[in-house]
Amino acid sequence: MAEGESRKAGSSEAFANCVVDHHALVNREDAGPDVYLHVDEKNVQTAHYYVLKMRLPQVLEDGPALAQKKTEKGGKKKDTKVVIKLKKTELITQNALERVLIWAYSGIIDYHDYTPFKAIEVMRACSVYKLPRLQQMNEVYLQQNLSMSNIFSLLKFADSLNVQEAKDICFEFALANSDFFTSSSAENLGFKLYQEVTALLLRAHQGTAPKSRQREVTADDTIVADFKNLYSSADVTGDVVFIIHNEEVKAHRAILWHQSPDIAGLLNPPEDPKEPPKKGLTLDSKYARITPGAFHAMLRHFYYSDTNITMLHATELVDFVKDYHLDKLYRVLEKVIGGQDITIETVLNVLDVAYNPLLEENPSLQKNLQEEGLNFAVNHVDRINFEPLQSMPPIIATHILQALQRRIGKNWTLVNDASGKTPLKIDDIKTSVGGGTWTPRKPEAVKKDPSSANLSKDGSSANLPSDKKSSKKEDKNKEGSKGGDDAKAPSRSKSSSSKKHDDDKVQTPKKKE
């Protein structure tokens, strides 16, 4: 198929609840296929070697359907492609091969435009390639869609493609509706098929005919395991490299390509001919928090819809996922961030997410995260490393301090214990998220105690009232007359007894209380 001409492989409803869905990669030239399957001179199906190796190795191997296989090398390694021509004698149709590929990439059949005739075509391909699960899925569909109006034509079609299992299902229908098959049926079925039907009816009369059975799907569904293995093989077969914190992370370009148009653009950055080719792709500095572990968690979700993402990785990814319109993964991250317990290691990341304007689309979650994060920070203030706050919006540090201020008493002790029996509500802090203003409490009026004194950091009397300064100067002059050379020392220098005397004066108000 020419680029952009691929048939839309199904309705959005059919793939909405897919556990793993990569069907959009089938027959897309812009998805970088490297396998070209020629059904005949005009019809070609495209796919990816590493996906077929995991899901449909029979297509790549020597088998009854393989007429010719060759590798064509282009100017670059990524331009190398495998060209396979199928034998016409195996009766694999264009429609059947496309359906098989879509199933390989998604694990389902799109029934929105399916018919019993298409099912029989796919059953023929399944018998050639030995695909038991897909075969059983089509058997169930065919059995459920037989009727008096289509039984003759379907039986003839199954016979023309030599699909014995489809014929058996039709024969069972004939036995259940024997009155419908009369001598006039010969004209519809043809002499050969009519003989088979009458022979079957005779065996039924004699009690030797095979019993009808309800078809069901019993073969294992291996799509998650297969794409999990594909993810694990990326170090060897991956064709795109990301540099995350100076660590190489490999992946398969096609798997990332269809996640969103923005990701597709990331995979093909504009090249500057003046600069040497880069060893790998790097993310914008805005996403510097993303660690290799977090990036791998995102890749696992891309490959096989893994949702086992830690709180820490979720908070690292949320900005990137939102900016690149990865909506399915974003919903997963929301559940992870809103559903897992906050820890010492994740609290600041959680607050960074909570105060992110992107989260304003979910005000309930945003408010909940802000309250839980602030309360956790206050209750564990002595154990949290607050250094990362330097690179976060200032409003976060401001609210942590204000939350702490509301929990601290006059004697610098926490009003509530660490369990937080009276948790802070975000509404208590008047704020506009994203850098707005806040209104602190008015400080209580404190009466000046004439007996108290304030010393500067170095112990000098720089901040004392003028009358106190003069009295201290007189004391120093008296000491100077007794101490000789000591009188010439700078005002900062004090004898140990003088310094101790000043300290006692400062502590006097506390003793009064």
C-alpha positions as CSV (number, residue, x, y, z in Angstrom):
1,M,0.0,0.0,0.0
2,A,1.2,3.5,-0.7
3,E,2.0,5.8,2.1
4,G,-1.1,7.2,3.8
5,E,-3.4,4.8,1.9
6,S,-3.7,2.2,4.6
7,R,-7.2,1.2,5.5
8,K,-8.1,2.4,9.0
9,A,-7.8,-0.8,10.8
10,G,-10.9,-0.4,12.9
11,S,-13.2,1.7,14.9
12,S,-12.0,3.5,18.0
13,E,-14.5,1.5,20.0
14,A,-12.9,-1.8,19.0
15,F,-9.5,-0.9,20.4
16,A,-10.5,1.4,23.2
17,N,-10.2,-1.4,25.8
18,C,-7.3,-3.1,24.3
19,V,-4.7,-4.3,26.9
20,V,-1.9,-3.8,24.3
21,D,-2.6,-1.9,21.2
22,H,-0.1,-1.2,18.4
23,H,-2.4,-1.8,15.5
24,A,-1.9,1.7,14.1
25,L,1.6,0.6,13.0
26,V,0.3,-1.9,10.4
27,N,0.6,-0.7,6.8
28,R,2.0,2.7,7.8
29,E,5.0,3.7,5.7
30,D,5.7,6.7,8.0
31,A,6.0,4.2,10.9
32,G,9.3,3.0,9.5
33,P,8.4,-0.6,8.5
34,D,11.2,-3.0,7.5
35,V,9.2,-6.0,6.4
36,Y,7.2,-6.0,3.1
37,L,4.9,-8.9,2.5
38,H,3.8,-9.3,-1.1
39,V,0.5,-11.1,-1.4
40,D,0.7,-10.6,-5.2
41,E,2.1,-8.2,-7.7
42,K,-0.2,-5.3,-6.5
43,N,-0.9,-5.9,-2.9
44,V,1.7,-5.4,-0.2
45,Q,1.5,-5.4,3.6
46,T,4.1,-3.7,5.8
47,A,5.2,-4.5,9.3
48,H,8.2,-4.5,11.6
49,Y,10.7,-7.3,11.9
50,Y,11.1,-7.1,15.6
51,V,7.3,-7.3,16.2
52,L,6.9,-10.2,13.8
53,K,9.8,-12.0,15.4
54,M,7.9,-12.0,18.7
55,R,4.4,-12.4,17.5
56,L,4.4,-14.1,14.1
57,P,7.8,-15.8,13.6
58,Q,6.0,-18.2,11.2
59,V,5.7,-15.4,8.6
60,L,9.5,-14.8,8.6
61,E,10.5,-18.5,8.6
62,D,10.6,-20.9,5.7
63,G,7.1,-22.5,5.4
64,P,4.4,-23.5,3.0
65,A,3.4,-19.9,2.3
66,L,6.9,-18.6,1.7
67,A,7.8,-18.3,-2.0
68,Q,10.8,-15.9,-1.7
69,K,12.6,-14.0,1.0
70,K,15.4,-11.5,0.5
71,T,17.0,-8.7,2.4
72,E,17.5,-5.4,0.6
73,K,20.1,-3.0,2.1
74,G,19.8,0.7,1.8
75,G,22.3,3.5,2.4
76,K,21.8,3.4,6.1
77,K,21.3,0.5,8.5
78,K,17.8,1.5,9.3
79,D,16.9,1.4,5.6
80,T,17.5,-2.4,5.4
81,K,14.3,-4.2,4.7
82,V,13.1,-7.8,4.3
83,V,10.9,-8.6,1.2
84,I,8.7,-11.7,1.4
85,K,6.6,-13.0,-1.5
86,L,3.8,-15.4,-0.6
87,K,2.7,-18.5,-2.6
88,K,-0.5,-18.0,-4.4
89,T,-1.3,-21.7,-4.0
90,E,-1.8,-21.2,-0.2
91,L,-4.8,-19.0,-0.9
92,I,-3.9,-16.3,1.7
93,T,-5.8,-13.2,0.7
94,Q,-4.9,-9.5,1.2
95,N,-7.7,-9.1,3.7
96,A,-6.7,-12.2,5.7
97,L,-3.1,-11.2,5.9
98,E,-4.0,-7.7,7.1
99,R,-6.3,-9.1,9.7
100,V,-3.6,-11.4,10.9
101,L,-1.1,-8.5,11.3
102,I,-3.6,-6.4,13.1
103,W,-4.2,-9.2,15.6
104,A,-0.4,-9.6,16.0
105,Y,-0.1,-5.9,17.0
106,S,-3.2,-5.7,19.2
107,G,-4.4,-9.2,20.2
108,I,-8.0,-8.6,19.0
109,I,-10.3,-8.8,16.0
110,D,-12.0,-5.6,15.0
111,Y,-15.6,-6.8,14.4
112,H,-17.1,-3.5,13.3
113,D,-16.8,-4.4,9.6
114,Y,-16.3,-8.1,10.0
115,T,-18.3,-10.8,8.1
116,P,-18.4,-14.6,8.2
117,F,-16.7,-14.6,4.8
118,K,-13.8,-12.6,6.1
119,A,-13.6,-14.9,9.1
120,I,-13.2,-17.9,6.8
121,E,-10.4,-16.1,4.9
122,V,-8.6,-15.5,8.2
123,M,-9.1,-19.1,9.2
124,R,-7.3,-20.2,6.1
125,A,-4.3,-18.0,7.0
126,C,-4.4,-19.4,10.5
127,S,-4.3,-22.9,9.3
128,V,-1.2,-22.1,7.2
129,Y,0.7,-20.1,9.9
130,K,-0.5,-22.3,12.8
131,L,-2.2,-19.6,14.9
132,P,-4.5,-21.5,17.3
133,R,-5.9,-18.5,19.3
134,L,-6.8,-16.4,16.3
135,Q,-8.3,-19.6,14.7
136,Q,-10.5,-20.2,17.7
137,M,-11.6,-16.6,17.8
138,N,-12.8,-16.8,14.2
139,E,-14.5,-20.2,14.8
140,V,-16.6,-18.7,17.6
141,Y,-17.5,-15.7,15.4
142,L,-18.5,-18.0,12.4
143,Q,-20.6,-20.3,14.6
144,Q,-22.5,-17.3,16.0
145,N,-23.2,-15.8,12.6
146,L,-24.6,-18.6,10.6
147,S,-28.1,-18.4,9.3
148,M,-30.5,-20.0,6.8
149,S,-29.7,-17.1,4.4
150,N,-26.0,-17.6,4.3
151,I,-25.3,-21.2,5.0
152,F,-25.1,-22.4,1.4
153,S,-22.8,-19.6,0.3
154,L,-20.5,-19.9,3.3
155,L,-20.2,-23.7,3.0
156,K,-19.2,-23.3,-0.7
157,F,-16.8,-20.5,0.2
158,A,-15.2,-22.6,3.0
159,D,-14.8,-25.5,0.5
160,S,-13.2,-23.3,-2.1
161,L,-10.5,-22.2,0.4
162,N,-10.2,-25.7,1.8
163,V,-10.9,-24.6,5.4
164,Q,-12.0,-27.8,6.9
165,E,-12.9,-26.4,10.4
166,A,-15.2,-23.8,8.8
167,K,-16.9,-26.6,6.8
168,D,-17.4,-28.6,9.9
169,I,-19.1,-25.7,11.6
170,C,-21.4,-25.3,8.6
171,F,-22.2,-29.1,8.5
172,E,-23.1,-29.0,12.2
173,F,-25.6,-26.2,11.3
174,A,-27.0,-28.4,8.6
175,L,-27.5,-31.3,11.0
176,A,-29.4,-29.0,13.3
177,N,-31.6,-27.8,10.5
178,S,-31.9,-31.0,8.4
179,D,-35.4,-30.1,7.2
180,F,-34.0,-27.1,5.3
181,F,-31.7,-29.3,3.2
182,T,-33.8,-30.9,0.4
183,S,-33.2,-32.1,-3.1
184,S,-33.3,-28.5,-4.2
185,S,-30.2,-27.8,-2.1
186,A,-28.1,-29.6,-4.7
187,E,-28.5,-26.6,-7.0
188,N,-27.2,-24.2,-4.4
189,L,-24.3,-26.4,-3.1
190,G,-23.2,-28.2,-6.2
191,F,-23.0,-32.0,-6.6
192,K,-19.9,-32.6,-4.5
193,L,-21.0,-30.6,-1.4
194,Y,-24.5,-31.9,-1.6
195,Q,-23.1,-35.5,-1.5
196,E,-21.2,-34.6,1.7
197,V,-24.3,-33.1,3.3
198,T,-26.5,-36.1,2.5
199,A,-23.8,-38.5,3.7
200,L,-23.7,-36.6,7.0
201,L,-27.5,-36.6,7.3
202,L,-27.4,-40.4,6.8
203,R,-24.8,-40.9,9.5
204,A,-26.9,-38.7,11.8
205,H,-29.9,-41.0,11.1
206,Q,-27.7,-44.0,12.0
207,G,-26.4,-42.3,15.1
208,T,-22.7,-42.2,13.9
209,A,-22.4,-38.5,13.0
210,P,-20.1,-36.3,15.1
211,K,-21.8,-34.4,17.8
212,S,-22.1,-30.6,17.5
213,R,-19.9,-28.7,19.9
214,Q,-19.9,-25.1,21.1
215,R,-16.7,-23.4,19.9
216,E,-14.7,-21.4,22.5
217,V,-11.3,-19.7,22.8
218,T,-9.0,-21.8,25.0
219,A,-5.6,-21.0,23.6
220,D,-3.5,-18.6,25.8
221,D,-3.3,-14.9,25.0
222,T,0.4,-14.1,25.0
223,I,0.3,-10.5,23.7
224,V,1.4,-9.0,27.0
225,A,4.3,-11.5,27.5
226,D,5.3,-11.1,23.8
227,F,5.6,-7.3,24.0
228,K,7.2,-7.5,27.4
229,N,9.9,-9.7,25.8
230,L,10.2,-7.1,23.0
231,Y,10.8,-4.4,25.6
232,S,13.5,-6.6,27.2
233,S,15.2,-7.1,23.9
234,A,15.5,-3.4,23.1
235,D,19.2,-3.3,24.3
236,V,19.9,-5.6,21.3
237,T,17.3,-4.9,18.7
238,G,16.3,-1.3,19.6
239,D,16.7,1.3,16.9
240,V,16.5,4.5,18.9
241,V,18.7,5.7,21.8
242,F,17.9,8.3,24.5
243,I,20.5,9.8,26.8
244,I,18.9,10.2,30.2
245,H,21.3,11.5,32.9
246,N,24.3,10.3,30.8
247,E,22.8,6.8,30.6
248,E,21.8,5.2,27.3
249,V,18.2,3.9,27.1
250,K,17.3,2.0,24.0
251,A,13.8,1.4,22.5
252,H,12.0,0.5,19.3
253,R,11.2,3.6,17.3
254,A,7.9,2.3,16.0
255,I,6.5,1.5,19.5
256,L,7.1,5.1,20.5
257,W,6.1,6.6,17.2
258,H,2.4,6.0,17.5
259,Q,2.0,7.1,21.1
260,S,1.4,10.7,20.0
261,P,2.3,13.1,17.2
262,D,4.6,15.0,19.7
263,I,6.5,11.8,20.4
264,A,6.8,11.1,16.7
265,G,8.3,14.6,16.3
266,L,10.8,14.0,19.1
267,L,12.1,10.9,17.3
268,N,13.0,12.9,14.2
269,P,14.7,16.1,15.3
270,P,16.0,18.5,12.6
271,E,19.6,17.7,11.8
272,D,22.2,20.4,11.6
273,P,24.7,19.4,8.8
274,K,27.4,21.5,10.5
275,E,27.3,19.4,13.7
276,P,28.4,15.7,14.0
277,P,25.6,13.2,14.4
278,K,24.5,12.7,18.0
279,K,24.8,9.4,19.8
280,G,21.3,9.7,21.2
281,L,18.3,11.8,21.7
282,T,18.1,14.1,24.7
283,L,15.1,15.6,26.5
284,D,14.6,19.3,27.0
285,S,16.2,20.6,30.2
286,K,12.7,21.2,31.5
287,Y,12.5,17.5,32.1
288,A,15.8,17.1,33.8
289,R,14.1,15.5,36.8
290,I,13.3,12.4,34.7
291,T,15.7,9.6,35.8
292,P,16.5,6.5,33.7
293,G,14.2,4.5,36.0
294,A,11.3,6.8,35.3
295,F,11.9,6.7,31.6
296,H,12.0,2.9,31.6
297,A,8.7,2.9,33.5
298,M,7.2,5.0,30.7
299,L,8.6,2.7,28.1
300,R,7.1,-0.3,29.8
301,H,3.7,1.4,29.7
302,F,4.2,2.1,26.0
303,Y,5.1,-1.5,25.2
304,Y,2.7,-3.6,27.2
305,S,0.5,-1.1,29.2
306,D,2.3,-1.7,32.5
307,T,0.9,0.4,35.3
308,N,3.3,-0.6,38.1
309,I,4.7,2.9,38.4
310,T,6.1,4.2,41.7
311,M,5.0,7.5,43.2
312,L,8.5,8.9,42.6
313,H,8.6,8.0,39.0
314,A,5.1,9.3,38.4
315,T,6.0,12.7,39.8
316,E,9.1,12.8,37.6
317,L,7.1,12.0,34.4
318,V,4.0,14.0,34.9
319,D,5.2,17.2,33.1
320,F,6.6,15.3,30.1
321,V,3.5,13.1,29.8
322,K,1.2,16.1,29.9
323,D,3.2,18.2,27.5
324,Y,3.5,15.4,24.9
325,H,-0.2,14.6,25.1
326,L,0.1,11.1,26.4
327,D,-3.4,11.1,27.7
328,K,-3.7,7.4,28.6
329,L,-0.5,7.4,30.6
330,Y,-1.4,10.7,32.2
331,R,-4.6,9.1,33.7
332,V,-2.5,6.3,35.1
333,L,-0.1,8.9,36.7
334,E,-3.0,10.7,38.3
335,K,-4.2,7.5,39.9
336,V,-0.7,6.7,41.1
337,I,0.0,10.1,42.5
338,G,-3.4,10.4,44.1
339,G,-3.6,6.9,45.4
340,Q,-0.1,6.1,46.8
341,D,1.2,7.2,50.2
342,I,3.6,10.1,50.3
343,T,7.1,9.4,51.6
344,I,10.2,11.3,52.7
345,E,11.6,10.8,49.2
346,T,8.5,11.8,47.3
347,V,6.9,14.7,49.3
348,L,8.7,17.5,47.5
349,N,8.0,16.0,44.0
350,V,4.4,15.6,45.0
351,L,4.1,19.2,46.0
352,D,5.8,20.3,42.8
353,V,3.1,18.4,40.9
354,A,0.4,19.8,43.2
355,Y,1.4,23.4,42.5
356,N,1.8,22.8,38.7
357,P,-0.7,24.8,36.7
358,L,-1.3,21.7,34.5
359,L,-3.1,20.0,37.4
360,E,-5.7,22.8,37.6
361,E,-7.7,20.6,35.2
362,N,-8.3,18.3,38.2
363,P,-8.9,20.8,41.1
364,S,-10.0,18.0,43.5
365,L,-6.8,16.1,43.1
366,Q,-4.8,19.3,43.2
367,K,-6.3,20.4,46.4
368,N,-5.9,17.0,48.0
369,L,-2.2,16.7,47.0
370,Q,-1.5,20.2,48.3
371,E,-3.0,19.5,51.7
372,E,-1.5,16.0,52.0
373,G,1.9,17.3,50.9
374,L,2.0,20.3,53.2
375,N,0.9,18.2,56.2
376,F,3.4,15.6,55.5
377,A,6.2,18.2,55.2
378,V,5.3,19.8,58.5
379,N,5.0,16.4,60.3
380,H,8.4,15.3,59.0
381,V,10.2,18.7,58.8
382,D,13.3,17.3,60.6
383,R,13.8,14.4,58.1
384,I,13.2,16.0,54.7
385,N,16.0,17.3,52.5
386,F,14.6,20.7,51.4
387,E,17.5,21.5,49.0
388,P,15.4,20.6,45.8
389,L,13.1,23.6,46.8
390,Q,15.7,25.9,45.2
391,S,14.6,24.7,41.7
392,M,10.9,24.7,42.4
393,P,8.3,27.5,42.4
394,P,8.8,29.8,45.4
395,I,5.2,29.5,46.4
396,I,5.9,25.9,47.6
397,A,8.6,27.0,50.1
398,T,6.3,29.9,51.2
399,H,3.4,27.6,51.9
400,I,5.6,25.1,53.7
401,L,6.9,27.8,56.0
402,Q,3.4,29.2,56.5
403,A,2.0,25.8,57.3
404,L,4.8,25.2,59.7
405,Q,4.1,28.7,61.3
406,R,0.5,27.7,61.9
407,R,1.7,24.5,63.7
408,I,4.3,26.1,65.9
409,G,3.6,27.5,69.3
410,K,5.2,30.5,71.2
411,N,7.8,28.2,72.6
412,W,8.8,26.8,69.2
413,T,7.1,23.4,69.8
414,L,4.6,21.8,67.5
415,V,1.0,22.4,68.5
416,N,0.0,18.9,67.3
417,D,2.0,15.7,67.5
418,A,3.5,14.1,64.4
419,S,0.4,12.2,63.6
420,G,-1.3,15.4,62.6
421,K,-4.6,15.0,64.4
422,T,-5.6,18.4,63.2
423,P,-4.4,18.5,59.6
424,L,-3.9,21.8,57.8
425,K,-6.5,22.7,55.1
426,I,-5.2,24.4,52.0
427,D,-8.1,27.0,52.3
428,D,-6.4,28.2,55.5
429,I,-3.6,29.6,53.4
430,K,-5.0,32.4,51.2
431,T,-3.3,31.8,47.9
432,S,-3.6,31.8,44.2
433,V,-1.8,28.7,43.0
434,G,1.1,29.3,40.6
435,G,2.7,32.3,42.3
436,G,-0.1,34.4,43.6
437,T,-0.2,36.3,46.9
438,W,-0.8,35.0,50.3
439,T,-1.9,36.8,53.5
440,P,0.1,35.9,56.7
441,R,-1.3,36.2,60.2
442,K,-0.8,39.5,61.9
443,P,1.9,39.2,64.5
444,E,0.8,39.5,68.1
445,A,1.8,42.7,69.9
446,V,4.7,42.1,72.3
447,K,5.4,44.3,75.2
448,K,9.0,45.5,75.5
449,D,10.8,44.3,78.5
450,P,13.2,47.0,79.7
451,S,15.3,44.4,81.4
452,S,15.8,42.4,78.2
453,A,18.6,42.9,75.8
454,N,19.3,41.8,72.3
455,L,22.8,41.0,71.1
456,S,24.0,40.8,67.5
457,K,25.5,37.5,66.2
458,D,29.0,38.4,67.3
459,G,27.8,39.3,70.8
460,S,28.1,43.1,70.4
461,S,25.5,45.6,71.5
462,A,24.8,47.0,68.1
463,N,21.1,46.5,68.4
464,L,20.7,47.7,72.0
465,P,18.9,51.0,72.9
466,S,21.1,54.0,73.3
467,D,20.7,54.2,77.1
468,K,21.8,50.5,77.4
469,K,24.8,51.2,75.1
470,S,26.0,54.1,77.3
471,S,25.6,52.0,80.5
472,K,27.6,49.2,78.9
473,K,30.3,51.7,77.8
474,E,30.6,53.0,81.4
475,D,31.0,49.4,82.6
476,K,33.7,48.8,80.1
477,N,35.6,52.0,81.1
478,K,35.6,50.9,84.7
479,E,36.9,47.5,83.8
480,G,39.5,49.1,81.5
481,S,40.9,51.2,84.4
482,K,41.4,48.0,86.4
483,G,42.7,45.8,83.6
484,G,45.4,48.0,82.1
485,D,46.0,46.9,78.5
486,D,42.6,45.3,78.4
487,A,41.1,48.8,78.3
488,K,42.5,49.4,74.9
489,A,40.8,46.3,73.4
490,P,38.1,46.8,70.8
491,S,34.5,47.0,72.0
492,R,33.8,43.5,70.5
493,S,36.4,41.9,72.9
494,K,34.9,41.0,76.3
495,S,36.2,39.2,79.3
496,S,34.6,35.9,80.0
497,S,32.9,37.4,83.1
498,S,31.5,40.3,81.2
499,K,30.1,38.1,78.4
500,K,28.6,35.7,81.0
501,H,27.0,38.7,82.7
502,D,25.4,39.8,79.3
503,D,24.1,36.3,78.7
504,D,22.5,36.3,82.2
505,K,20.8,39.6,81.4
506,V,19.4,38.1,78.2
507,Q,18.0,35.1,80.0
508,T,16.4,37.1,82.7
509,P,13.0,37.5,81.0
510,K,12.8,33.7,80.4
511,K,13.3,33.2,84.2
512,K,10.5,35.6,84.9
513,E,8.1,33.7,82.7
